[in-house]
Amino acid sequence: MKNTNKPRCRIWLMALVLLISAASCATAGGAAGDGLTLEEAVEQAASDIARMLPPKTRLAIVEFDSESPALSGYLIEELSGALFDSGVMDIAERRSLDFARSELQLQHSGEISDASALSIGQFLGARSVIYGELVDTGSGSRFRLSVLNVETGTREGAVRLTVRGGRDIKRLIAALNKRQGASAARRMGNAAPNSPGAYVDRGISAAAAGNFDAAIAAFNEALRMDPNYAAAYRLRGLALLASVSAVISITENFASFNLHARPFTQDEQPTARSAIEDLTKSIVLTPTASAYLSRGLAYNGLGEYDKAIADYTYALMLDPNIALAHNNRGLAYLIKSEYDPAIKDFNKAIKLDPHFALAYFNRGKTYVAKNNYDRAIADLTQAIRIDSNVAEFYFFRGFGYESKGDHDRAIADFTQYITFQPDDWSVYNILFNICIEKGDIDQALEIALQATKRFPDDWDGYDNLGYGYEKKGDIVKAKDAYLQAENLAPNPNPNLDGAYYNRPEARSIMKQ
């Protein structure tokens, strides 16, 4: 027994000595334990993935969980560059990835589920998706990647590596947080300059800068290379829609934007139709709430309000907390004179976003239509508190005040409106009539004089001016103003509502 146990004891002791020696060497070398450097781990992972997948596979690196968002972004960029070097040519890039996450309401940080990863991959037209993590284990870090097949939802492979050098990673995080060392990261976009993903990112950059023609050209090229690229259809539809709409706001990465829902002109309608076609293709490939919301806006502008309402409803089925969808659906109901469902939608929009000035404005307009002027004035006043630089807010509140017989407040609001819209003649006419009704002839004459100076070729201003002088008893000036109105007015025109043709007072003075 002694002879047989001795060799085993020696073997165990030798193994212990070797283990201690290895640990001592690692400590002497300054490493935190066995494993790879972070750079080596990235290169090794890229090499392993390249062996798993066919060359030129489109990939989407959808998530990399780490102790720092800056480090996660750095690792995604480094891994993308290493994959390109390994022969994987087409990688979904940061702007298009951010866009996809926003579209799919995946804006959280941290670990992502297989289902979410596959949704992003499908939306970006990727064959495979990668997500991973770098977890501090105390003595080092665990580096793990998973590769999923988008079409089948099955796992294509995994990479598990140990990374040493915890202090080096801490230093890297500190540098990245100070925006130092960002230049060390490979810039995504250089990896595959002629890939569909690269063209999508170029289009996003151009659209965010307001260059919609360049954006549309880039999305065209992406779709030429991949006709099933849902994100490219969605983005091209957005760019087309934005090119014929009044853009209120747009995010840096073109992930979302707000448009003024106004009727499209006849020349704009074909572009809006093309936008609807693209948004429909995007919805067929990957239904998203924002795609329905955008298509609803296009239908709204085309006057197809039932289709708009249906799309806003689909958007709210996918995400019931979109204040803009409630507001836009309410606006479509308002245009259709369906006031109660309109108010219900505006109520919900305001509950979701208490600072949504446009929802207060639209609800105020609805109350005006229902002749509930007190509520209308309250809503329009709140809209003005939130945003005091929108002309229409003052116009409709002025209308509410005038409907209640509060001439002074109405005059104040219409006067404020003119400071924003000095070329809207109709408001000068409204102000003139309010002053006449109030009995303030001097103020009415001042407004009429402003109108004739602003619009010297418009007969209506001189007609009002003549009427003002007549009310003041200055028959000579009244006659001169009426003559000027007659000279400028179309002749003959039985439909004119002033000047020599229809106003008895004017005819009487002209006879004198």
Secondary structure, 3 states (H helix, E strand, C coil): CHHHHHHHHHHHHHHHHHHHHHHHHHHHCCCCCCCECHHHHHHHHHHHHHHHCCCCCEEEEEEEECCCHHHHHHHHHHHHHHHHHCCCCEECCHHHHHHHHHHCCCCCCCCCCHHHHHHHHHHCCCCEEEEEEEEECCCCEEEEEEEEECCCCCEEEEEEEEECCHHHHHHHHHHHHCCCCHHHCCCCCCCCCCCHHHHHHHHHHHHHCCCHHHHHHHHHHHHHHCCCCHHHHHHHHHHHHHHCCEEEEECCCCCCEEEECCCCCCCCHHHHHHHHHHHHHHHHHCCCHHHHHHHHHHHHHCCCHHHHHHHHHHHHHHCCCCHHHHHHHHHHHHHCCCHHHHHHHHHHHHHHCCCCHHHHHHHHHHHHHCCCHHHHHHHHHHHHHHCCCCHHHHHHHHHHHHHCCCHHHHHHHHHHHHHHCCCCHHHHHHHHHHHHHHCCHHHHHHHHHHHHHHCCCCHHHHHHHHHHHHHHCCHHHHHHHHHHHHHHCCCCCCCCCCHHHHCHHHHHHHHC
